[in-house]
Each structure stands twice: as C-alpha cells, then as structure tokens.
Amino acid sequence: MKKPSYRVLANGNFALNHDWLVLGYLVPKDVEFNGASVPKWLRWLVPHNGSLIYASFIHDWMYRNAINTKRIADKIFYHVAINTGVNKVLAYLAYLAVKHVGKGKY
C-alpha cells in the first residue's frame, strides 16, 4: 500500500498533499487531521505523528463523515496500519482502542 505524502500545518496538525485513494475510499487533500489520537501520557510509546498516522487519516475521515459503519472504519484502520508497516501487536492494540473508545458521527 502506497503511503500518502502529508505536511505539518502551523497549528501542529497534518494535511495530505494529494487526494489519497485507499481501499476504494477517497481521502481528499488539504483536510486537516490531528494525527493518531493517542493520550498524552502514552505518546512516549506511541507518538501521534508516528507509524499510525496513515491509518488515522482514513479512519478519522470515515468517522468524521460517517462513511460506511464504525465497525468497517475500525477494521480499515487495522488493515491500513498493517499495510503501511505498523507492528502487528501495536496495530492490534490500536484497533482495540478505536473499537472500544472511538467516537464518530455514527
């Protein structure tokens, strides 16, 4: 899976440089994301701008716009994490976190 290029904005958030087509979903460029939603006390281990950032782009886009279902968005998060090089244990733990704590427009 090709990783999209992104930039850091002046406020510390991120935006894709180009539209990103991933698994049939189009995440548009210039949409602002805050990175992986990792609690501050855990960022020493899992930084919000680390390897989970690619999965967070598609996941946040799906949650923000209620695209498909929460269950599918969470599974796509896991799939994208694995396919962009995230360690399988970290990807699974992050998947469990979004599955049980994630809140979107669902």
N, C-alpha and C positions, 0 to 999 in steps of 0.2 A: 504494500500500500504506500502510495506516494504521500510524503508529509508536506503539508502546505507551508508556504513561507508566511511569516507574520512579522509585525513590528510592535514595538513597545510605544505606547502613547505617553504624552506628557503627564497624564494622571496616574501612570503606572499600570493601566490596563493594556489589553492587547487587541489588535485587529488584523484580520487576514489581508494579505496584499492582493490576492486574487480570489475569485469565486472558487470554492472547493467542492467538487463533486465526489461524494463518498457514499458508497453503498446505495446509490440511487437517490441520495438526498443532496440538495444544493445549499451549501452554507455560503451566503454572499460575502463579498469582500467589504471591508470598512465597518462591519458590525462590531461593536465593542464587547469584549469579554473580559472577565476578571481573572481568568486562569482557573486552575483546579481549585475548587472550594475546600481547601484544607484548613482546619482550625489552626490558629497562630501557634498554639503550643506544640503542634505536630509538624510544623514546617521545617524544623531542623532535619527531620527524617524524610519528609515528602514535600519538597518546595512547590508552591502554587504555580511556578513557572517551569517546572521540571518535566519529566517524561510523560506525565498525564495530561499535559496541556492540549495535545492533539485530540484526545478523546473528549476533553472538556469542551472543545469548540463545537463539535457536533452535538454533544449531549446538552449543553446549555442552549444551543439553537433550538433543539427539539423541545426541551422543557419550556423555554420562553414562548414558543409559538404553538404549544400543544400539538405537535406533529406526531401522528400515529398514536401510540399509547405509551404510558410511563414505562410499562414492562419492556416494550420494544426499545425505547430510548435507552434504558439501563443496559439491555443486552448489547446494543450497538456500542455503547460506551466501552464495555468489556472487550468486544471484538476489535474495535479501533485501537484500544490500549495495547492489546496483544500484538496486533499487526503493525504497530509503529514502534515496537521494540521494548515495551514495558515488561519487566519481570513478571512471570505468571502469578507468583504469590502476591505481589503488590497489586497487580491488575484485579485479582480476585477480591482482595480486601477492599480495594476502592469500589469495586462493583457492589459488594455487600453494603458499603456505606451509602452509595447513591440509592440502592434499592430500598434501604430501610429509613434513610433520613432525607433523601432528595425530595424537594418540593418544587412543583412546576404548576402550570395552568391546567392541571388535569382534574 
